[in-house]
Amino acid sequence: MKHGYLIDMDGVLYRGPELIPGADRFVRLLREQGLPFLFLTNNSQRTRRDVVAKLARMGVEVEEAHIFTCAMATARFLAQQKKGGTAYVIGEGGLLTAMHQNGYAIVDQDPDYVVVGEGRTFNLEMVEAAVRMILRGAKLIATNLEPNCPTPTGLRPGCGAMVAMLEAATGVRAFSVGKPSPVTRKELNLTTDETTIIGDTMETDVLGGVQLGFHTILVLSGGTCREDLSHCAYGPERVVESVADLADFLEHGEDRPLWQIPETWQVPRGSRRSPRSAVKPTEVTDGSARAV
């Protein structure tokens, strides 16, 4: 059965500057086995090339074609909505580059859109300018609506938290292309049933996958703990501690999609194990997740 993967990055491959144990082996096995995959990130600060360089420093070798950022998705969407438009951007290099590559001019007066992405230069002067533009008719766009992002020391405010301030001040709801999206599936030339999303958040990765009909795998190495599953009306098809568990199955399991990992599967005796425990899949019943 043909299958491929849309893989979140923050909290799945790395947390802040640190590679999550087993992530490099997981990526290497995907490439060795010729499985199509695309890394998705809701961090709009970096370009594709920046992300490739960051992963290389961590020991993960990929090409730019393996990377798809929320900045790219947002800029492509706006180019389809209004070719050659203008935007006031609250964000950094990755978002600015994507906007320029898609034919958009960055302006500070009377823009067609106010576009908000990740960044550490967010300040009240920008907020005031954006509020004035939105109230004059500029449309509010968010690269993503995640309220926070995992770091080695906890969480930091995400794009969703920044956008919430603008929404509250103007009474205007932001539009976000979101992650995942049908665009990313088409990048891999996969059908819906051939696509699996691997992520660490219920509200974006898993919910987006469920809504689009993708298969879903939740890893607990990022912003979600097992206890959080009981609070959601939807659930992933599988839950694992980290991608190290998925690497175990790729290395020692049968040739089938990762969402089909048998509930009783373990690394065969005598085989090299990952630093983490064996896979702990989740059975999904009546829309809720239950640890097995």
C-alpha positions as CSV (number, residue, x, y, z in Angstrom):
1,M,0.0,0.0,0.0
2,K,1.4,3.4,-1.0
3,H,1.7,5.7,1.9
4,G,3.5,8.9,3.1
5,Y,3.8,11.2,6.0
6,L,3.3,14.9,6.9
7,I,5.5,15.4,9.9
8,D,5.4,18.3,12.4
9,M,8.8,19.5,13.5
10,D,8.6,21.5,16.8
11,G,8.0,18.9,19.5
12,V,8.3,16.0,17.1
13,L,11.9,16.2,15.7
14,Y,13.3,18.8,18.1
15,R,12.4,20.9,21.1
16,G,14.1,24.2,20.9
17,P,17.7,23.7,19.9
18,E,17.7,20.0,21.0
19,L,17.1,17.0,18.7
20,I,14.5,14.6,20.2
21,P,16.3,11.2,20.7
22,G,15.7,8.9,17.8
23,A,14.5,11.6,15.4
24,D,17.6,11.3,13.2
25,R,17.2,7.5,12.9
26,F,13.5,7.9,12.0
27,V,14.3,10.4,9.2
28,R,17.2,8.2,7.9
29,L,14.9,5.1,7.7
30,L,12.2,7.1,5.9
31,R,14.7,8.0,3.3
32,E,16.3,4.6,3.0
33,Q,12.9,3.0,2.5
34,G,11.9,5.5,-0.1
35,L,8.8,6.7,1.8
36,P,7.5,10.1,0.7
37,F,7.5,12.7,3.5
38,L,7.2,16.4,4.1
39,F,8.2,18.3,7.3
40,L,5.6,20.9,8.3
41,T,6.3,23.7,10.6
42,N,4.1,26.5,12.0
43,N,7.2,28.5,12.7
44,S,7.3,31.2,10.0
45,Q,10.6,32.7,11.1
46,R,12.8,30.5,8.9
47,T,13.0,29.9,5.2
48,R,13.3,26.4,3.8
49,R,17.0,26.7,3.5
50,D,17.3,27.9,7.1
51,V,15.3,24.8,8.3
52,V,17.5,22.5,6.3
53,A,20.6,24.1,7.8
54,K,19.2,23.8,11.4
55,L,18.4,20.1,10.9
56,A,21.9,19.5,9.4
57,R,23.5,20.9,12.5
58,M,21.4,18.4,14.5
59,G,22.6,15.5,12.3
60,V,19.4,15.2,10.2
61,E,20.1,15.4,6.4
62,V,17.2,16.5,4.2
63,E,16.6,18.7,1.2
64,E,14.6,21.9,0.8
65,A,11.9,19.9,-1.0
66,H,11.2,18.1,2.2
67,I,10.3,21.3,4.0
68,F,6.9,23.1,3.9
69,T,6.4,26.1,6.2
70,C,3.2,27.9,7.2
71,A,4.8,31.0,5.7
72,M,4.9,29.3,2.3
73,A,1.3,28.1,2.7
74,T,0.1,31.6,3.7
75,A,1.9,33.4,0.9
76,R,0.7,31.0,-1.8
77,F,-2.9,31.4,-0.5
78,L,-2.7,35.2,-0.7
79,A,-1.2,35.1,-4.2
80,Q,-4.2,33.0,-5.3
81,Q,-6.6,35.4,-3.6
82,K,-5.1,38.6,-4.9
83,K,-2.1,38.5,-7.3
84,G,0.5,41.2,-6.7
85,G,-1.1,42.4,-3.5
86,T,0.4,44.3,-0.6
87,A,0.8,43.3,3.1
88,Y,1.8,44.8,6.4
89,V,3.8,41.9,8.0
90,I,4.4,41.2,11.7
91,G,7.0,38.5,11.4
92,E,10.5,37.7,10.4
93,G,12.7,36.5,7.5
94,G,10.9,33.3,6.5
95,L,7.6,35.0,6.2
96,L,9.0,38.1,4.4
97,T,10.9,35.9,1.9
98,A,7.8,33.8,1.2
99,M,5.7,36.9,0.6
100,H,8.2,38.4,-1.8
101,Q,8.6,35.1,-3.7
102,N,4.9,35.0,-4.2
103,G,4.8,38.5,-5.7
104,Y,3.7,40.5,-2.7
105,A,5.0,44.0,-1.7
106,I,5.6,44.7,2.0
107,V,4.2,48.1,2.9
108,D,3.4,50.2,6.1
109,Q,0.4,52.1,4.8
110,D,-3.0,50.9,3.4
111,P,-2.2,47.2,2.8
112,D,-4.5,44.7,1.4
113,Y,-3.7,42.3,4.3
114,V,-2.2,42.4,7.8
115,V,-0.2,39.2,8.1
116,V,1.0,37.9,11.4
117,G,3.6,35.2,12.0
118,E,6.1,34.0,14.6
119,G,8.7,36.5,15.8
120,R,10.5,38.0,18.7
121,T,10.2,41.6,17.5
122,F,6.5,41.9,18.3
123,N,5.7,45.1,20.1
124,L,2.8,47.5,20.9
125,E,3.8,50.0,18.1
126,M,3.3,47.2,15.6
127,V,0.0,46.3,17.2
128,E,-1.3,49.9,17.1
129,A,-0.3,50.2,13.4
130,A,-2.0,46.8,12.6
131,V,-5.2,47.8,14.4
132,R,-5.5,51.0,12.4
133,M,-5.0,49.2,9.1
134,I,-7.5,46.4,10.0
135,L,-10.1,49.0,11.0
136,R,-9.6,50.7,7.7
137,G,-10.3,47.5,5.8
138,A,-7.1,45.4,5.7
139,K,-7.9,41.7,6.1
140,L,-6.3,39.9,9.0
141,I,-4.3,36.8,8.2
142,A,-2.5,34.5,10.6
143,T,0.2,32.0,9.5
144,N,-1.1,29.7,12.3
145,L,-3.3,29.9,15.3
146,E,-1.2,27.9,17.8
147,P,-1.3,29.8,21.1
148,N,2.1,28.5,22.3
149,C,5.2,26.7,21.2
150,P,7.3,24.1,23.1
151,T,10.8,25.1,24.3
152,P,13.4,23.3,26.3
153,T,12.3,25.3,29.4
154,G,8.5,25.1,28.8
155,L,6.3,27.1,26.5
156,R,6.5,30.5,24.7
157,P,3.7,32.5,23.3
158,G,2.8,31.5,19.7
159,C,1.3,33.3,16.7
160,G,-2.2,32.6,18.0
161,A,-1.5,34.5,21.2
162,M,-0.3,37.5,19.2
163,V,-3.2,37.4,16.8
164,A,-5.7,37.2,19.7
165,M,-4.6,40.7,20.8
166,L,-5.5,42.1,17.3
167,E,-8.8,40.2,17.3
168,A,-9.8,41.5,20.7
169,A,-8.8,45.1,19.7
170,T,-10.6,45.2,16.4
171,G,-13.4,42.7,16.7
172,V,-12.2,41.0,13.5
173,R,-11.4,37.3,13.4
174,A,-8.2,36.2,11.7
175,F,-8.1,33.7,8.8
176,S,-5.5,31.0,8.8
177,V,-4.7,28.5,6.1
178,G,-3.9,26.1,8.9
179,K,-1.7,23.0,9.2
180,P,-2.1,20.5,7.8
181,S,-3.9,21.4,4.6
182,P,-4.8,19.6,1.3
183,V,-1.9,21.6,-0.3
184,T,0.7,19.6,1.6
185,R,-0.9,16.3,0.7
186,K,-0.8,17.3,-3.0
187,E,2.9,18.2,-2.7
188,L,3.6,14.5,-2.1
189,N,1.2,13.3,-4.8
190,L,-0.8,11.2,-2.3
191,T,-4.5,10.5,-1.8
192,T,-6.2,11.3,1.4
193,D,-6.1,7.6,2.6
194,E,-2.4,7.4,1.7
195,T,-1.5,10.3,4.0
196,T,-0.6,10.2,7.7
197,I,0.0,13.3,9.8
198,I,2.5,12.9,12.7
199,G,2.3,15.7,15.3
200,D,2.5,16.6,19.0
201,T,-0.7,18.8,19.3
202,M,-4.3,17.7,19.5
203,E,-5.7,21.2,18.5
204,T,-3.8,21.5,15.2
205,D,-2.0,18.4,14.1
206,V,-4.6,15.7,15.1
207,L,-7.7,17.8,14.6
208,G,-6.5,19.0,11.2
209,G,-5.8,15.4,10.2
210,V,-9.1,14.2,11.4
211,Q,-11.0,17.0,9.6
212,L,-9.1,16.3,6.3
213,G,-9.5,12.5,6.5
214,F,-5.8,11.8,7.1
215,H,-4.6,9.1,9.3
216,T,-3.2,10.5,12.6
217,I,-0.3,9.7,15.0
218,L,0.3,11.7,18.1
219,V,3.7,11.8,19.8
220,L,4.0,12.8,23.4
221,S,7.4,14.4,23.1
222,G,6.0,17.9,22.6
223,G,3.1,19.9,24.0
224,T,0.6,17.1,24.7
225,C,0.5,14.6,27.6
226,R,-1.5,11.4,27.6
227,E,-4.0,12.8,30.2
228,D,-5.0,15.5,27.7
229,L,-6.6,13.0,25.4
230,S,-9.6,12.5,27.6
231,H,-10.5,16.2,27.2
232,C,-11.0,15.9,23.4
233,A,-14.1,14.6,21.5
234,Y,-11.7,13.3,18.8
235,G,-8.6,11.2,19.0
236,P,-5.6,10.0,17.0
237,E,-5.4,6.5,15.6
238,R,-2.1,5.9,17.4
239,V,-0.2,7.5,20.3
240,V,3.5,6.9,20.8
241,E,6.1,8.4,23.2
242,S,8.2,9.7,20.4
243,V,9.3,9.1,16.8
244,A,11.9,6.8,18.2
245,D,9.1,4.3,18.6
246,L,8.1,4.7,15.0
247,A,11.7,4.2,13.9
248,D,11.6,0.9,15.8
249,F,8.7,-0.3,13.7
250,L,10.3,1.0,10.4
251,E,13.5,-0.9,11.2
252,H,12.0,-4.1,12.5
253,G,8.3,-4.2,11.6
254,E,6.5,-5.2,8.4
255,D,6.1,-3.1,5.3
256,R,2.9,-1.3,6.2
257,P,1.9,2.3,7.2
258,L,2.8,3.4,10.7
259,W,-0.8,4.0,11.7
260,Q,-1.3,0.2,11.3
261,I,1.2,-0.7,14.0
262,P,-0.4,-3.7,15.8
263,E,-1.4,-3.0,19.4
264,T,0.7,-5.8,20.7
265,W,3.8,-5.1,18.5
266,Q,7.2,-5.0,20.2
267,V,10.8,-4.8,19.0
268,P,11.8,-8.4,18.2
269,R,14.1,-10.1,20.7
270,G,17.8,-9.7,19.9
271,S,17.2,-6.5,17.9
272,R,18.7,-3.2,18.7
273,R,16.1,-1.0,20.5
274,S,15.7,2.7,20.5
275,P,16.5,4.6,23.8
276,R,12.8,4.9,24.4
277,S,10.2,2.2,25.3
278,A,8.3,0.1,22.9
279,V,5.4,1.5,21.0
280,K,2.3,2.3,23.1
281,P,-0.5,2.6,20.6
282,T,-3.9,4.0,21.3
283,E,-7.2,2.5,20.4
284,V,-9.8,5.0,19.3
285,T,-13.4,4.3,20.2
286,D,-16.4,6.5,19.7
287,G,-14.3,9.5,18.8
288,S,-12.2,9.5,22.0
289,A,-8.7,8.0,22.6
290,R,-7.9,5.3,25.1
291,A,-4.4,4.2,26.0
292,V,-3.9,0.4,25.5
